[in-house]
Amino acid sequence: MSTPIYPSDLTDSQWALIEPHLPVYPGGRPRKTDLRQVVNAIFYVLRTGCQWRFLPKDFPPKSTVWRYFDEWRHDGTFELIHDLLRRKVRAAAKPYSPRTSASVDSQSVDTTCGGEQRGRDNAKNVDGRKRHIVVDSMGLLLAVLVTAADVDDAKAAAQVLGRLDGQPVCRVRRVYADSKYHNFALYGWVHEHAPWELAIVRRPKDAEGWVRLPIRWTVERTFAWLGKCRRLSKDRERSVSSSEAFIRLAMIQLMVNRLEPAEGIPQFLYRKAG
């Protein structure tokens, strides 16, 4: 299929970035399911917020799509594809230019009914979960952690920063954070476990309303990128593993479109009824 039917469909060049990294299992009967259509269906759910059971008939059955999604979020396929694409994006933007800084922040979002790890963030007046992310100087995702919304940012920071193992942070010398991360226990954890320093970026004195903080805007922009996906407008997942998987998928789709822009495809495509 070379002509996308839906805006979330992958073009041939975009599919070529993902297909080689999908797992292939030897033996068994020949696969009848088109994996490209499975990936398109997952991206359709991500972009539109569609429920699994309401997937259009153009895609494989919802049980098949969910089975592949469930398998790939648990076996590390999404992490593998995400990390490989991030490496390509970083190399294409500034080859041989190491990133020396990163940023950490959190975002509280409402949840739908049910699910694990839910709480209330009184400061934001939100009942749901909190997304903790670490991004590099380009705004690309390095680590993600989803917790209940009542978990303190500084307390969760040690856990999300601990997930930087294996990520391209060997040249990082400073991680920027806002005043919510001013915590002596966190400073002690960084001093003991991290080769970089934690720098707190504070609001100017007597500032009122929204203020663009230096360097910190990169992580805020990443949250804005995530907000373009309707599935992430709220946390609609029953498990935090699904929440983290959809955040990685949003970044995968962003990086795929950055590496291979889909030119000439309208933002919305409709097909005539009948």
Backbone bond lengths (Angstrom), bond angles and torsions (degrees), N, CA, C in turn:
res aa  C-N    CA-C-N  psi(-1)  N-CA   C-N-CA  omega(-1)  CA-C   N-CA-C  phi
1 M - - - 1.458 - - 1.514 108.49 -
2 S 1.328 117.99 107.70 1.453 121.53 -177.42 1.519 112.73 -95.32
3 T 1.346 118.24 -24.99 1.461 122.11 -179.38 1.519 109.91 -101.35
4 P 1.338 118.89 115.61 1.462 120.81 -179.28 1.521 111.67 -63.78
5 I 1.315 115.65 140.85 1.461 121.66 175.84 1.520 110.06 -90.94
6 Y 1.332 115.80 -39.78 1.455 121.54 -179.68 1.530 109.23 -115.30
7 P 1.342 118.04 154.60 1.465 120.05 -179.67 1.520 113.55 -59.56
8 S 1.330 117.90 -23.71 1.463 120.96 -179.02 1.522 112.64 -85.06
9 D 1.344 118.65 -6.84 1.466 121.11 -178.84 1.523 110.83 -68.62
10 L 1.310 115.51 145.55 1.457 121.82 178.75 1.524 110.28 -84.04
11 T 1.318 116.25 139.76 1.456 120.24 171.65 1.523 108.96 -78.99
12 D 1.335 116.86 173.35 1.464 120.24 -179.00 1.526 111.71 -59.35
13 S 1.333 116.84 -44.62 1.460 119.78 -178.54 1.528 111.83 -68.17
14 Q 1.324 117.16 -34.27 1.460 120.14 177.68 1.528 111.07 -70.57
15 W 1.322 116.36 -40.46 1.465 120.49 178.40 1.521 110.86 -62.61
16 A 1.319 117.32 -33.73 1.466 121.27 179.56 1.521 111.95 -64.61
17 L 1.335 117.87 -22.40 1.458 120.73 177.03 1.512 112.47 -76.77
18 I 1.329 117.75 -25.83 1.462 122.45 -173.64 1.521 112.84 -102.11
19 E 1.329 116.76 -41.08 1.471 121.06 -171.59 1.532 114.12 -52.78
20 P 1.348 120.83 -44.21 1.472 119.14 -175.99 1.523 114.15 -63.53
21 H 1.332 118.14 -15.99 1.454 120.36 -174.01 1.529 113.24 -103.94
22 L 1.329 117.29 2.49 1.452 120.10 175.22 1.525 109.43 -78.72
23 P 1.322 118.56 140.18 1.465 120.44 -175.81 1.525 112.42 -66.87
24 V 1.313 115.59 142.44 1.466 123.12 176.36 1.516 107.72 -122.74
25 Y 1.329 116.80 124.77 1.455 121.40 -177.28 1.527 109.30 -106.47
26 P 1.330 117.21 126.89 1.477 119.75 -179.45 1.522 111.38 -71.78
27 G 1.329 114.76 156.26 1.466 120.83 177.60 1.518 112.48 80.32
28 G 1.328 114.58 177.34 1.454 120.01 178.88 1.517 112.62 81.67
29 R 1.307 115.56 -178.99 1.460 121.39 179.61 1.527 110.95 -74.98
30 P 1.308 117.19 153.67 1.474 119.83 177.03 1.527 110.72 -59.80
31 R 1.318 116.05 139.57 1.456 120.16 -179.33 1.522 110.17 -70.74
32 K 1.317 116.50 132.38 1.455 122.32 176.93 1.526 112.66 -98.97
33 T 1.321 116.14 -18.86 1.456 120.74 -177.55 1.529 110.73 -82.15
34 D 1.310 116.84 134.52 1.458 122.59 177.04 1.533 108.19 -81.16
35 L 1.345 116.66 110.66 1.463 120.14 -176.84 1.531 112.01 -63.73
36 R 1.311 116.43 -29.54 1.468 118.78 178.00 1.530 110.36 -63.22
37 Q 1.310 116.21 -39.90 1.456 119.84 177.74 1.523 111.59 -69.09
38 V 1.331 117.19 -33.06 1.459 120.72 175.80 1.524 110.51 -63.74
39 V 1.331 116.80 -46.74 1.462 120.81 179.23 1.524 110.23 -64.32
40 N 1.333 117.97 -40.81 1.465 120.83 176.71 1.525 111.17 -60.37
41 A 1.324 116.43 -39.28 1.464 120.18 179.57 1.525 111.22 -65.92
42 I 1.326 117.31 -40.17 1.467 120.60 178.51 1.523 110.08 -64.69
43 F 1.335 116.90 -42.51 1.459 120.00 177.34 1.535 111.04 -66.29
44 Y 1.331 117.32 -31.91 1.464 120.55 177.28 1.527 109.92 -63.99
45 V 1.327 116.72 -43.98 1.464 120.87 176.88 1.524 110.11 -61.53
46 L 1.324 116.43 -42.16 1.459 121.15 -179.49 1.524 111.77 -62.55
47 R 1.331 117.06 -49.04 1.460 121.01 -174.11 1.530 112.76 -74.13
48 T 1.310 118.10 -36.17 1.463 120.96 -173.09 1.519 113.77 -99.11
49 G 1.343 117.51 -19.09 1.455 120.02 -174.17 1.512 112.95 76.55
50 C 1.317 116.98 13.74 1.469 122.33 -178.51 1.522 110.24 -62.57
51 Q 1.323 116.99 142.19 1.461 120.81 173.04 1.525 109.33 -72.30
52 W 1.316 115.14 151.14 1.464 119.39 -175.69 1.527 111.46 -56.61
53 R 1.324 116.89 -41.46 1.471 119.64 -175.05 1.527 112.67 -73.43
54 F 1.333 117.54 -9.21 1.461 121.10 -179.90 1.523 112.50 -105.87
55 L 1.326 117.74 17.98 1.455 120.39 176.58 1.532 110.25 -60.26
56 P 1.329 118.74 139.01 1.468 120.62 177.46 1.526 111.67 -58.44
57 K 1.312 115.81 155.30 1.463 121.19 -176.79 1.529 113.14 -69.34
58 D 1.350 117.12 -12.14 1.463 119.44 177.38 1.525 111.72 -66.09
59 F 1.335 116.49 -23.30 1.453 121.42 -177.25 1.529 110.90 -92.74
60 P 1.332 117.43 165.47 1.470 119.97 173.77 1.528 110.74 -60.68
61 P 1.332 117.96 166.46 1.477 120.52 179.98 1.528 111.28 -55.49
62 K 1.321 115.01 148.67 1.474 119.13 -175.36 1.515 111.32 -62.73
63 S 1.330 118.15 -32.21 1.470 120.04 178.31 1.523 111.03 -65.72
64 T 1.335 117.03 -36.07 1.464 120.90 177.89 1.524 111.01 -68.84
65 V 1.329 116.21 -45.03 1.464 120.09 -179.94 1.523 110.42 -62.66
66 W 1.351 116.00 -43.81 1.467 119.45 179.53 1.527 110.84 -63.86
67 R 1.312 118.50 -38.78 1.466 121.29 -178.76 1.520 110.87 -62.20
68 Y 1.334 116.65 -42.63 1.465 119.10 178.16 1.530 110.43 -67.92
69 F 1.336 117.38 -42.65 1.464 120.20 177.98 1.519 110.86 -59.10
70 D 1.325 117.42 -45.22 1.455 121.99 -179.07 1.528 110.95 -64.06
71 E 1.321 116.44 -39.54 1.465 120.48 179.42 1.513 111.19 -67.23
72 W 1.334 116.90 -45.31 1.467 120.60 -174.88 1.520 112.20 -72.36
73 R 1.337 119.07 -28.21 1.468 119.37 178.44 1.520 111.20 -75.09
74 H 1.346 116.83 -23.30 1.462 119.85 -179.08 1.522 113.47 -93.78
75 D 1.336 118.22 -29.70 1.459 119.63 -176.11 1.532 113.92 -92.34
76 G 1.343 117.17 4.91 1.455 120.84 175.96 1.517 115.22 86.22
77 T 1.338 118.08 8.13 1.467 120.57 -179.02 1.522 111.34 -62.94
78 F 1.333 117.23 -44.94 1.464 119.73 -179.68 1.528 110.89 -62.79
79 E 1.337 117.79 -41.29 1.463 120.38 178.66 1.518 111.03 -63.75
80 L 1.350 116.63 -41.30 1.463 120.54 -179.57 1.523 111.29 -62.43
81 I 1.342 116.96 -49.10 1.465 120.65 -179.79 1.521 110.44 -62.99
82 H 1.328 116.23 -43.77 1.465 120.16 -179.93 1.522 111.59 -58.76
83 D 1.326 117.43 -47.66 1.464 120.83 -176.51 1.530 111.86 -66.83
84 L 1.338 117.13 -37.65 1.462 119.98 178.97 1.529 111.07 -67.51
85 L 1.327 116.81 -41.60 1.467 119.76 178.68 1.522 110.96 -67.08
86 R 1.323 117.10 -38.38 1.467 119.81 178.77 1.528 110.96 -61.59
87 R 1.330 115.29 -39.81 1.463 119.45 177.96 1.529 110.62 -61.25
88 K 1.323 117.19 -40.96 1.459 120.69 179.77 1.531 111.39 -68.07
89 V 1.320 116.71 -40.37 1.467 119.85 179.96 1.521 110.52 -65.70
90 R 1.313 116.93 -42.99 1.459 120.23 179.47 1.530 110.95 -63.69
91 A 1.332 116.35 -41.45 1.465 120.08 -179.98 1.521 111.23 -67.85
92 A 1.323 117.53 -36.95 1.463 120.36 -179.37 1.522 111.76 -71.29
93 A 1.330 117.00 -31.72 1.457 120.23 -177.60 1.526 111.44 -75.65
94 K 1.326 116.32 -54.38 1.462 121.24 -179.09 1.530 108.88 -142.84
95 P 1.325 117.26 83.66 1.467 119.11 -178.34 1.524 111.94 -62.10
96 Y 1.338 114.28 140.22 1.473 122.66 178.00 1.533 112.34 60.94
97 S 1.329 116.30 23.35 1.463 120.27 177.15 1.520 108.20 -115.61
98 P 1.324 119.08 100.12 1.468 121.14 -175.50 1.520 111.78 -69.22
99 R 1.322 116.56 147.69 1.451 122.28 176.35 1.526 108.60 -86.36
100 T 1.317 116.77 127.44 1.453 120.51 -175.80 1.526 113.46 -109.98
101 S 1.339 116.79 3.06 1.458 119.57 179.64 1.520 110.15 -141.81
102 A 1.320 115.43 159.86 1.466 122.76 177.38 1.522 107.74 -147.18
103 S 1.322 116.95 171.18 1.461 121.67 179.57 1.522 109.33 -139.30
104 V 1.323 116.06 147.23 1.462 121.78 178.32 1.523 108.45 -126.98
105 D 1.314 116.00 141.90 1.468 120.45 178.71 1.517 107.88 -162.64
106 S 1.338 115.03 173.62 1.465 120.85 179.50 1.521 110.01 -133.71
107 Q 1.326 115.15 160.48 1.464 122.04 178.65 1.524 108.13 -140.30
108 S 1.318 116.26 123.74 1.462 121.06 177.49 1.523 109.65 -91.01
109 V 1.333 116.75 132.02 1.467 121.72 -178.63 1.522 109.37 -134.29
110 D 1.319 114.98 147.94 1.460 120.06 175.28 1.519 110.00 -68.94
111 T 1.321 115.67 154.93 1.459 121.20 175.24 1.522 109.26 -117.46
112 T 1.312 114.53 159.17 1.458 119.53 169.57 1.523 107.92 -80.50
113 C 1.311 117.91 177.91 1.459 121.09 -173.71 1.528 110.61 -67.73
114 G 1.333 115.21 147.42 1.462 121.02 176.49 1.507 112.70 81.65
115 G 1.328 114.60 176.77 1.448 120.15 177.23 1.514 112.87 100.31
116 E 1.321 114.99 167.59 1.450 121.93 -177.44 1.529 111.35 -93.17
117 Q 1.326 115.03 162.39 1.458 123.14 174.64 1.524 112.40 49.85
118 R 1.308 115.33 74.60 1.454 121.26 175.81 1.520 108.83 -125.15
119 G 1.311 116.74 146.86 1.459 121.38 179.50 1.512 110.11 -161.85
120 R 1.323 115.71 -174.20 1.467 120.40 -177.39 1.524 110.34 -119.51
121 D 1.326 114.95 128.00 1.459 122.29 172.88 1.522 106.83 -96.89
122 N 1.335 116.68 99.66 1.462 120.54 -176.22 1.518 112.32 -65.53
123 A 1.323 117.28 -31.42 1.462 119.93 -179.29 1.520 111.61 -65.90
124 K 1.338 116.96 -34.59 1.471 121.11 -179.16 1.533 112.44 -102.66
125 N 1.339 115.91 -2.75 1.468 120.73 -178.49 1.528 110.94 57.39
126 V 1.327 115.65 47.82 1.459 122.33 -176.17 1.523 109.48 -125.35
127 D 1.325 115.52 130.94 1.465 121.81 171.96 1.516 108.07 -103.89
128 G 1.313 117.51 111.33 1.459 117.94 -179.84 1.505 112.49 165.09
129 R 1.332 115.23 -126.76 1.456 121.28 -175.19 1.526 110.29 -126.76
130 K 1.320 114.40 169.74 1.458 121.09 -179.73 1.527 108.19 -127.39
131 R 1.340 115.79 131.71 1.462 121.89 178.12 1.529 109.22 -99.94
132 H 1.303 116.46 119.67 1.455 122.04 177.22 1.525 107.51 -106.07
133 I 1.330 117.26 125.00 1.461 119.90 -179.06 1.524 110.24 -132.38
134 V 1.326 115.08 152.11 1.461 122.97 171.14 1.521 106.44 -120.62
135 V 1.323 117.21 129.12 1.465 121.75 -178.78 1.521 109.05 -125.26
136 D 1.339 115.82 157.33 1.457 120.17 175.84 1.519 109.81 -85.51
137 S 1.333 117.37 -172.75 1.460 121.04 -175.75 1.525 112.64 -68.69
138 M 1.348 118.21 -13.81 1.456 122.16 175.87 1.522 112.25 -92.57
139 G 1.330 116.71 -4.97 1.454 120.81 -176.85 1.507 113.88 87.03
140 L 1.333 118.37 8.01 1.453 122.04 179.84 1.527 110.40 -82.33
141 L 1.308 115.69 143.58 1.459 121.39 -172.38 1.525 111.64 -70.38
142 L 1.336 115.38 131.95 1.460 121.73 174.10 1.521 112.18 -108.21
143 A 1.330 116.78 -36.98 1.469 120.97 -179.78 1.514 108.56 -155.35
144 V 1.337 115.89 150.79 1.463 121.32 179.12 1.525 109.04 -141.93
145 L 1.322 115.41 143.44 1.456 122.44 177.22 1.517 107.59 -144.59
146 V 1.321 117.09 131.56 1.465 122.25 177.28 1.522 108.37 -112.73
147 T 1.332 116.08 127.09 1.462 122.04 179.87 1.525 108.95 -131.58
148 A 1.334 115.43 177.97 1.460 120.03 170.82 1.524 108.91 -65.37
149 A 1.331 116.58 151.81 1.462 120.80 -174.29 1.518 112.64 -68.42
150 D 1.341 118.65 -18.47 1.459 120.09 -178.87 1.524 113.11 -87.77
151 V 1.334 118.46 3.77 1.465 121.72 177.66 1.523 109.21 -77.95
152 D 1.333 116.29 130.55 1.456 120.95 -179.50 1.518 110.90 -65.96
153 D 1.336 116.13 140.51 1.466 120.96 -177.36 1.525 112.01 -59.78
154 A 1.326 116.08 -45.59 1.459 119.18 -178.33 1.528 111.31 -65.02
155 K 1.326 117.53 -34.22 1.456 120.76 179.02 1.527 111.20 -68.74
156 A 1.338 116.69 -40.13 1.465 120.41 179.67 1.520 111.74 -77.72
157 A 1.339 117.80 -18.84 1.462 120.77 -175.52 1.524 111.61 -61.29
158 A 1.341 116.69 -40.35 1.462 118.91 -179.74 1.519 111.19 -61.40
159 Q 1.330 116.70 -35.83 1.465 120.07 -179.16 1.523 111.43 -72.68
160 V 1.335 117.47 -44.45 1.470 119.09 -178.56 1.526 110.70 -72.04
161 L 1.328 117.69 -36.46 1.463 119.81 176.89 1.523 111.15 -68.72
162 G 1.344 116.42 -28.39 1.452 119.70 175.81 1.513 112.98 -66.70
163 R 1.329 116.96 -19.65 1.462 121.30 178.72 1.529 112.65 -81.28
164 L 1.320 117.34 3.45 1.458 120.25 178.15 1.527 112.00 -77.42
165 D 1.311 117.69 -8.18 1.468 120.09 177.00 1.523 109.80 -59.04
166 G 1.324 116.98 128.21 1.452 121.83 -179.36 1.512 113.56 89.06
167 Q 1.332 118.16 -4.02 1.456 122.04 178.89 1.534 109.59 -95.30
168 P 1.336 117.95 161.22 1.475 120.99 -176.84 1.522 112.14 -75.84
169 V 1.312 117.06 71.66 1.466 121.09 -178.52 1.530 111.30 -123.45
170 C 1.326 117.16 17.46 1.467 119.34 -177.20 1.524 111.91 -65.53
171 R 1.349 117.56 -25.57 1.464 121.06 179.34 1.531 112.60 -98.26
172 V 1.328 117.45 -1.79 1.461 120.68 -178.86 1.529 109.52 -70.82
173 R 1.312 116.17 128.10 1.459 121.84 -179.84 1.523 112.85 -111.64
174 R 1.330 117.11 -15.90 1.464 119.31 -177.30 1.525 109.33 -151.34
175 V 1.331 115.81 135.65 1.467 122.92 174.66 1.522 107.40 -114.93
176 Y 1.326 116.38 123.45 1.457 121.56 -176.41 1.525 110.15 -92.96
177 A 1.325 114.84 143.86 1.467 121.28 179.29 1.522 108.21 -148.99
178 D 1.337 116.54 164.00 1.455 118.99 177.84 1.523 110.06 -91.87
179 S 1.322 116.26 -173.89 1.462 120.73 -171.81 1.527 113.24 -66.14
180 K 1.332 118.45 -16.65 1.461 120.23 178.09 1.524 111.50 -63.89
181 Y 1.321 117.12 -20.57 1.460 121.62 -177.24 1.534 112.03 -97.71
182 H 1.328 116.47 10.85 1.467 120.10 175.23 1.527 107.57 -77.56
183 N 1.321 115.64 94.46 1.456 122.04 -173.83 1.529 108.19 -149.17
184 F 1.321 116.48 125.19 1.464 119.78 -174.55 1.524 112.17 -68.50
185 A 1.333 117.45 -31.27 1.464 119.30 175.97 1.523 110.56 -65.52
186 L 1.332 116.98 -37.50 1.461 120.55 177.57 1.524 110.44 -68.57
187 Y 1.333 117.18 -40.19 1.463 119.68 176.50 1.527 111.06 -58.30
188 G 1.345 115.24 -40.74 1.463 119.19 178.96 1.521 111.84 -65.01
189 W 1.352 116.30 -39.40 1.467 119.62 179.15 1.528 110.11 -64.66
190 V 1.329 117.06 -43.29 1.466 120.72 179.96 1.525 110.36 -63.11
191 H 1.323 116.45 -43.79 1.465 120.31 -179.42 1.528 111.30 -61.49
192 E 1.333 116.37 -33.78 1.468 120.43 -175.88 1.523 113.03 -85.57
193 H 1.336 117.86 -34.13 1.460 120.69 -170.13 1.524 115.13 -113.53
194 A 1.311 119.31 -16.64 1.471 120.80 -171.15 1.522 111.46 -115.81
195 P 1.341 117.10 144.57 1.463 121.01 176.60 1.523 112.98 -88.11
196 W 1.327 117.70 9.26 1.455 121.72 -179.11 1.523 109.10 -125.29
197 E 1.324 116.49 171.86 1.457 120.78 179.63 1.523 110.46 -106.77
198 L 1.311 116.21 153.88 1.463 122.53 177.05 1.518 108.22 -98.86
199 A 1.340 116.28 118.83 1.462 121.98 -178.08 1.523 109.49 -108.66
200 I 1.317 116.66 124.39 1.460 122.03 -179.66 1.530 109.30 -92.63
201 V 1.318 116.11 122.71 1.469 122.26 177.35 1.522 107.73 -99.76
202 R 1.315 116.83 115.72 1.459 121.59 -174.81 1.525 111.34 -102.92
203 R 1.317 114.51 156.21 1.461 120.17 174.90 1.526 110.19 -68.99
204 P 1.335 116.77 147.19 1.473 118.94 175.58 1.525 110.77 -61.92
205 K 1.311 115.99 147.63 1.463 119.92 178.53 1.524 110.69 -63.65
206 D 1.325 115.37 142.04 1.475 123.23 178.10 1.525 112.70 66.88
207 A 1.352 118.11 13.90 1.470 120.42 178.00 1.525 109.64 -76.55
208 E 1.319 116.31 141.36 1.461 121.88 178.90 1.518 109.62 -121.50
209 G 1.338 115.88 143.74 1.456 120.28 178.68 1.515 112.38 72.01
210 W 1.338 114.12 -161.11 1.469 119.94 -177.22 1.514 110.47 -73.05
211 V 1.324 115.49 135.69 1.461 122.06 178.60 1.521 108.50 -130.97
212 R 1.318 116.57 131.36 1.462 120.54 176.64 1.524 109.25 -79.63
213 L 1.322 115.71 110.20 1.453 120.72 -178.34 1.524 109.89 -84.36
214 P 1.314 118.39 140.02 1.471 120.42 -179.99 1.509 111.67 -61.78
215 I 1.328 115.86 137.26 1.470 125.23 176.57 1.523 112.02 71.41
216 R 1.329 118.07 -38.26 1.454 121.97 -175.44 1.527 111.63 -66.81
217 W 1.327 118.66 -18.30 1.457 120.31 -176.65 1.529 111.71 -65.30
218 T 1.342 118.36 -20.34 1.461 119.94 -178.31 1.524 111.55 -63.82
219 V 1.323 117.50 -41.83 1.462 119.79 -179.36 1.527 110.49 -73.46
220 E 1.337 117.34 -33.06 1.463 119.89 175.76 1.525 110.62 -64.89
221 R 1.336 116.62 -37.87 1.464 119.91 177.48 1.520 110.67 -63.96
222 T 1.325 118.22 -36.59 1.461 120.92 178.24 1.524 110.88 -62.99
223 F 1.327 117.29 -41.57 1.464 119.86 175.75 1.534 110.17 -61.54
224 A 1.334 117.72 -36.12 1.464 120.48 176.81 1.521 110.53 -65.27
225 W 1.336 117.82 -38.89 1.464 120.88 176.10 1.527 110.21 -59.94
226 L 1.314 116.55 -44.94 1.463 120.17 -179.92 1.529 110.93 -62.59
227 G 1.329 116.26 -34.59 1.455 119.99 -178.13 1.516 114.28 -67.54
228 K 1.337 118.14 -12.46 1.461 120.59 176.60 1.524 111.89 -71.81
229 C 1.315 116.78 -16.80 1.468 121.22 178.95 1.521 109.04 -94.14
230 R 1.303 116.28 120.95 1.461 120.55 -174.77 1.521 112.03 -63.84
231 R 1.311 117.49 -29.87 1.460 120.55 178.85 1.524 111.06 -62.20
232 L 1.336 117.00 -25.24 1.455 121.65 -177.45 1.521 112.97 -99.05
233 S 1.351 118.23 3.49 1.454 120.04 177.51 1.521 110.54 -63.27
234 K 1.315 116.34 -31.14 1.453 124.67 168.57 1.524 106.97 -132.56
235 D 1.314 116.22 167.71 1.461 118.66 172.75 1.526 106.67 -90.00
236 R 1.326 115.64 104.34 1.462 121.21 -173.86 1.526 112.82 -100.06
237 E 1.340 117.32 9.80 1.458 120.71 -173.58 1.524 110.93 -97.10
238 R 1.320 115.38 150.72 1.458 120.60 176.73 1.523 111.43 -81.74
239 S 1.328 118.11 -23.57 1.459 121.36 -178.95 1.526 109.70 -123.73
240 V 1.331 116.05 151.02 1.462 119.75 178.75 1.525 111.01 -71.64
241 S 1.334 117.83 -24.46 1.467 119.44 177.03 1.517 111.12 -64.99
242 S 1.340 117.28 -37.64 1.466 120.23 175.03 1.525 111.01 -67.36
243 S 1.336 116.82 -38.97 1.463 120.21 178.60 1.519 110.86 -60.74
244 E 1.327 116.19 -46.30 1.465 119.74 179.63 1.520 111.20 -66.53
245 A 1.349 117.49 -35.60 1.462 120.63 179.11 1.527 111.09 -64.05
246 F 1.327 118.04 -41.71 1.463 120.10 -179.26 1.531 111.32 -69.72
247 I 1.325 118.19 -30.68 1.458 119.91 175.36 1.523 109.73 -65.44
248 R 1.329 117.18 -43.35 1.472 120.03 177.02 1.524 110.61 -64.83
249 L 1.332 117.60 -38.23 1.459 120.62 178.94 1.524 111.08 -63.62
250 A 1.335 116.99 -38.80 1.464 119.66 177.65 1.520 110.91 -61.51
251 M 1.339 116.49 -40.17 1.457 119.59 178.29 1.522 111.11 -71.71
252 I 1.328 117.44 -33.93 1.467 120.52 176.62 1.523 109.92 -61.45
253 Q 1.331 116.42 -47.47 1.458 119.33 -179.57 1.524 111.09 -63.84
254 L 1.321 117.29 -39.35 1.463 120.44 178.10 1.531 110.86 -61.78
255 M 1.332 116.92 -44.95 1.460 119.90 -177.14 1.521 111.86 -71.31
256 V 1.328 117.41 -35.24 1.458 120.53 176.43 1.520 110.26 -61.44
257 N 1.335 116.87 -44.14 1.459 120.39 179.26 1.520 111.79 -70.13
258 R 1.317 117.57 -25.78 1.458 119.41 176.90 1.525 111.06 -75.35
259 L 1.341 116.50 -37.67 1.463 120.05 -179.98 1.526 111.94 -76.37
260 E 1.334 116.67 -38.66 1.471 121.96 -178.61 1.522 109.02 -132.57
261 P 1.328 118.06 80.37 1.469 120.47 -178.67 1.524 111.35 -59.52
262 A 1.325 115.63 136.87 1.467 121.24 178.70 1.520 108.55 -89.12
263 E 1.307 116.19 88.37 1.464 121.10 -176.91 1.523 111.01 -77.18
264 G 1.319 114.71 143.80 1.456 120.19 174.94 1.506 115.07 80.28
265 I 1.340 118.18 3.55 1.465 120.59 179.24 1.518 108.39 -98.59
266 P 1.341 119.18 120.38 1.465 121.20 -179.40 1.533 110.63 -62.15
267 Q 1.321 114.75 159.16 1.462 119.17 -179.90 1.519 110.36 -65.17
268 F 1.335 117.55 -38.70 1.457 121.35 178.46 1.531 108.86 -125.61
269 L 1.314 115.77 134.25 1.452 121.53 177.74 1.519 108.82 -121.98
270 Y 1.301 117.00 128.98 1.445 121.35 179.14 1.529 109.25 -118.64
271 R 1.316 115.39 149.22 1.452 119.78 175.99 1.535 108.34 -115.06
272 K 1.295 114.82 144.29 1.453 119.65 -179.56 1.521 110.66 -62.73
273 A 1.323 116.15 144.24 1.466 120.37 178.31 1.532 110.09 -69.19
274 G 1.328 114.51 148.89 1.447 119.49 177.56 1.507 114.24 94.10
